[in-house]
């Protein structure tokens, strides 16, 4: 039998347009670009700030024409679909405007799924206090309201399915009280809405190795970088928290297989200096060439994982504030996307 085509799914951050809350907390017109523009090198040779390539510019995700071009670009370079971060706080959904415009545009054909980014928003950026700005109380109204809110997205014709069911990621299911009960209710609500159920997956951001069944879920999605396998390095006379990209990526790829269904994930680079400044974590020695090799290894290992769908998650399409983006920048141009396309070609895709 022929090997199923690998389906790269890139995480997608929607915080590239102003909203009233960010205006109030961080200043008028704040978007993710505000942090990116302000980043400065922390030591000689440190690549900061990351500036977007002229092909995309300092974009605004309210721009319908740009959204179409952006999605066309992703498809042209081998992205199968996006996993949009979805924010929901006690019956309120900030940053939803791009998703609404993407879903109503028949000219956008890229498949998608959602990940409920259910962490609280705090002032930890810039090393400030942990004052909570938005959070979930996980009341019945909040958790039922979440599913009611996203059902129209789950029913969208471009929504990604696994085993015939809409794929829904939850970033931190461990934060949800009685998660097994809520997973059962969400499945029932999906069926009542005319859907064939749900395929629920937890993101292994902090809880590596926890069987998804403990949350009432079907599978897990690995997070990259996996913080339990990073390989730290020390720069003489410097204080930044630095890791070696090739060694860390290799350690992640060499993890023992999980005893449950776990979709793999990779990342091109990481440097969250724009967000955390002197408290940032920086991966050294990342490059498009190293990323291509990581992609190839991950793709070669996919058949042995016996996954229900050959999904390979990539963190991320546009996490510019974490120095973790496939989108082209002024330094590397389209090299990260070229690495993806070359890795797919090596697998015959």
Secondary structure by P-SEA (a helix, b strand, c coil): cccccbbbbbbbbccccccaaaaacccccccaaaaaaacccccccccccccccccccccccccaaaaaaaaaaaaaaccccccccccccccccccaaaaaaaaacccccccccccccccccccccccccccccccccccaaaaaaaaaaaccccccccccccccbbbbbbcccccccaaaaaaaaaaaaaaaacccccbbbbbcccccccccccccccbbbbccccccbbbbbbccccccccccaaaaaaaaaaccccccbbbbbbbcbbbccccccccbbbbccccaaaaaaaaaaaaaaccccccccccccccccccccccccccccccccaaaaaaaaaaaaaacc
